[in-house]
Amino acid sequence: MSLQRSLHWGLILCAAISVLFVGEFSPLPMTMLLDLWIIVFIVAVVRRGRLATLLPLSILAIYTYTRIMGVWATGAAWEDFFQAYRWLLYLVALAVAVGQRWTRPGGLTTLTWWLISLATAKAAVTWVMYGSGERPGLFLENNFELALFSGLTAVVHRGSPRSRLWLLLLLGLLTVLSGSRSGAVAYVLCVLYAMLSTETRDVFLRLASVAVPAVVAVIPLVIFRERADESEVIDRVRFLDFFLRETQHWGPLNWLVGTPPLTPLNPATCEELAYYDVLYSAQGDGTCYSVILHAFVLRLMFDAGILGAVLVLVLPWIFLRRAGVSALLTLTLMAIALTNSLSVSGFNNPYVALPFLLAILTARRPADTTTARTRSRLPGAEIRVSGAEAGPRRRLF
């Protein structure tokens, strides 16, 4: 089965199974399955095609090597390393994706419709049966997967002119049912992108473009107000306090490159965050790392400093633009990822990274119409060569 079909049908099947578990999260290890697919994707591209981003890949390889050597020297658990540095895996996936082509981009629109429809159905049934206090996601917590749904909706927006308004409305309903604040902000960003990227002479759509922003703006306000008394906001403030406590003696070098790989937090910090003991070290000795601080912006600064932040902010932009993704869509995806990073794991989870990857694989470049075509050894694959600068366009899927 091709990688494209395995992702498409695999996600739909997993989503359908999850719908049966009303009021609960999916029983399947979705994060692990998505990471596995991404690893297989990387291996397939590296084995079958030439790479169009050798310099960024070399930089990532060198940086990853320094992190791995640091973990090997300290004897920390590799499970902890992968949990903290998955963002490097996703950056590598984006790098090798540049120059590749998803042969059936229309399938992504179908996938997006299925996922958002099933997620909305599960959220609605849960709301009817258990009330608004329950927040079971289709795959994982709403904070994570709403970034996926908003990102996918933005990616397929221009490719589905007949149904894009209905898809946005359905995503809005799901966002309201979810009660996720970061998800609400991601939805607003998605709608803003849809408005700015849509050109039409239809009078109705022009009027809607004036009214929709006012309506959409209400969604995050309602969600923020309903959850104003919950402890999550306080938790985010606490995480920031702990981060500032841990970094109060940092010098310029620490702020530049962060700490050595998997530097444990102070035992007192781990004790005060014992409620999140599931995020303790896999070694089971009560040690905790920056992952317990939840917000990716805090974790990234602690682990990798300004250098890591530059890698996460600059490289995705370069990869998306090199692949032909519009500046507006690139900016929207980056804004969604940043919003998620202020709350949870941001670019360190596949739900945020996957829309970036699929945007690259479905991007259309003007040069494609004049490229030469040659067949590769991969069954059903095709290379589109447009010069050394553009790199190969290999239809892998």
Residue pairs with C-beta under 8 A, 6 or more apart in sequence:
2 380
2 396
2 397
3 37
3 40
3 41
3 44
3 396
3 397
4 102
4 103
4 104
4 107
4 396
4 397
5 397
6 37
7 37
7 111
8 107
8 108
8 110
8 111
10 33
10 37
11 111
11 114
11 115
12 111
12 114
12 115
12 118
14 26
14 28
14 30
14 33
14 139
15 114
15 115
15 118
15 119
15 138
15 139
16 118
17 26
17 27
17 28
18 25
18 26
18 27
18 28
18 118
18 122
18 138
18 139
19 118
19 121
19 122
19 138
21 27
21 136
22 122
22 125
22 126
22 129
22 130
22 136
23 126
23 129
23 130
23 134
23 136
24 136
25 136
25 137
25 139
25 140
25 141
26 137
26 138
26 139
26 140
28 139
30 139
30 140
31 139
31 140
31 349
31 350
31 351
34 350
34 351
34 354
35 86
35 89
35 350
38 89
38 90
38 93
38 350
38 353
38 354
38 357
39 89
41 93
41 96
41 97
41 357
42 89
42 92
42 93
42 96
44 396
45 51
45 96
45 97
45 100
45 394
45 396
46 96
48 376
48 377
48 378
48 381
48 394
48 396
49 99
49 100
49 376
49 378
49 381
49 383
49 392
49 394
49 396
50 99
50 391
50 392
50 394
51 57
51 95
51 96
51 99
51 391
52 98
52 99
52 322
52 390
52 391
52 392
53 95
53 96
53 98
53 99
53 318
53 319
53 322
53 391
56 95
56 315
56 318
56 319
57 92
57 95
57 96
59 311
60 88
60 91
60 92
60 95
60 311
60 315
63 88
63 311
64 85
64 88
64 92
67 81
67 85
67 88
67 261
68 81
68 261
70 260
70 261
70 262
71 78
71 81
71 261
71 262
74 260
74 261
74 262
76 261
76 262
76 281
76 283
77 281
77 282
77 283
79 282
80 262
80 281
80 282
80 283
80 289
80 291
81 261
81 262
83 291
84 261
84 262
84 289
84 290
84 291
84 299
84 303
84 348
85 261
85 303
86 348
86 349
86 350
87 296
87 300
87 312
87 347
87 348
87 353
90 347
90 348
90 350
90 353
90 356
90 357
91 311
91 312
91 315
91 316
93 353
93 357
94 315
94 316
94 319
94 320
94 353
94 356
94 357
94 360
95 315
95 319
97 319
97 323
97 357
97 360
97 361
98 319
98 322
98 323
98 360
98 391
99 323
99 390
99 391
99 392
99 393
99 394
100 360
100 361
100 393
100 394
100 395
100 396
101 361
101 382
101 384
101 393
101 394
101 395
101 396
102 108
102 358
102 361
102 362
102 395
102 396
102 397
103 380
103 382
103 395
103 397
104 397
105 159
105 361
105 362
106 159
108 152
108 155
108 156
108 159
108 358
108 362
109 156
109 159
109 160
109 163
111 152
112 149
112 152
112 153
112 155
112 156
112 167
113 163
113 167
115 138
115 148
115 149
115 152
116 149
116 152
116 153
116 167
116 170
116 171
116 174
117 170
118 138
119 137
119 138
119 145
119 149
119 174
120 170
120 173
120 174
120 177
122 136
122 138
123 136
123 174
123 177
123 178
124 173
124 177
126 134
126 136
127 134
127 177
132 177
132 179
132 226
135 141
135 142
135 178
135 179
135 180
137 144
137 145
137 178
138 145
139 145
139 148
139 351
140 351
141 180
141 344
142 178
142 179
142 180
142 183
143 180
143 182
143 183
143 340
143 343
143 344
144 340
144 344
144 345
144 349
144 351
144 352
145 351
146 174
146 175
146 178
146 180
146 182
146 183
146 186
146 187
147 182
147 183
147 186
147 336
147 337
147 339
147 340
147 351
147 352
147 355
148 351
148 352
148 354
148 355
149 171
149 174
150 171
150 183
150 186
150 187
150 189
150 190
150 336
151 186
151 190
151 333
151 336
151 352
151 354
151 355
151 356
151 359
152 354
152 355
152 358
153 167
153 168
153 171
153 190
153 194
154 189
154 190
154 193
154 194
154 329
154 332
154 333
154 336
154 355
155 329
155 333
155 355
155 358
155 359
155 362
156 164
156 167
157 164
157 167
157 193
157 194
157 197
157 198
158 197
159 362
160 167
164 194
164 198
165 205
165 208
168 190
168 191
168 194
171 187
171 190
172 187
172 191
172 216
172 219
175 183
175 184
175 187
175 219
175 223
176 219
176 222
176 223
179 223
179 226
179 227
180 223
181 220
181 223
181 224
181 227
181 232
181 343
182 339
182 340
182 342
182 343
182 344
184 219
184 220
184 223
184 224
185 220
185 339
186 336
186 339
186 340
187 216
187 219
187 220
188 216
188 217
188 219
188 220
189 332
189 335
189 336
189 339
190 332
190 336
191 212
191 213
191 216
192 213
192 332
193 328
193 329
193 332
195 209
195 212
195 213
196 328
197 326
197 328
197 329
198 205
198 209
200 206
227 233
235 294
236 294
236 295
236 342
236 343
239 293
239 294
239 295
239 298
240 295
240 298
242 265
242 269
242 272
242 273
242 293
243 293
243 298
243 301
243 302
245 266
245 269
246 265
246 266
246 269
246 302
247 254
247 255
247 301
247 302
254 305
255 301
255 305
255 306
256 305
256 306
256 307
257 304
257 305
257 306
257 307
257 308
258 300
258 301
258 302
258 303
258 304
258 305
258 307
258 308
259 302
259 303
261 303
262 289
263 289
263 290
263 302
263 303
264 270
264 281
264 287
264 288
264 289
265 288
265 289
265 290
265 292
267 286
269 288
270 280
270 286
270 287
270 288
270 292
273 279
273 288
273 292
276 292
276 294
279 288
279 291
279 292
280 286
280 287
280 288
280 292
281 287
281 288
281 289
290 298
290 299
290 302
290 303
291 299
293 299
293 302
294 343
294 344
294 345
295 341
295 342
295 343
295 344
295 346
296 340
296 341
296 342
296 344
296 345
296 346
296 347
296 348
297 309
297 338
297 341
297 342
297 346
299 345
299 348
300 308
300 309
300 312
300 341
300 348
301 308
301 309
304 311
312 347
313 334
316 330
316 333
316 334
316 337
316 347
316 356
317 330
317 334
319 356
319 360
320 329
320 330
320 333
320 356
320 359
320 360
320 363
321 327
321 330
322 391
323 359
323 360
323 363
323 365
324 363
324 364
324 365
324 366
325 359
325 360
325 363
329 359
330 359
333 355
333 356
333 359
336 352
336 355
337 346
337 347
337 352
337 356
338 346
340 346
340 347
340 352
341 347
345 352
346 352
347 353
361 397
365 386
365 390
365 393
367 386
367 387
367 390
368 384
368 386
368 393
370 386
371 384
371 385
371 386
371 390
371 393
372 384
372 385
372 386
373 382
373 383
373 384
374 382
374 383
374 385
375 381
375 382
375 383
376 382
376 383
376 394
378 394
378 396
380 395
380 397
381 394
381 395
381 396
382 394
382 395
383 392
383 393
383 394
383 395
384 392
384 393
384 394
384 395
385 392
385 393
386 393
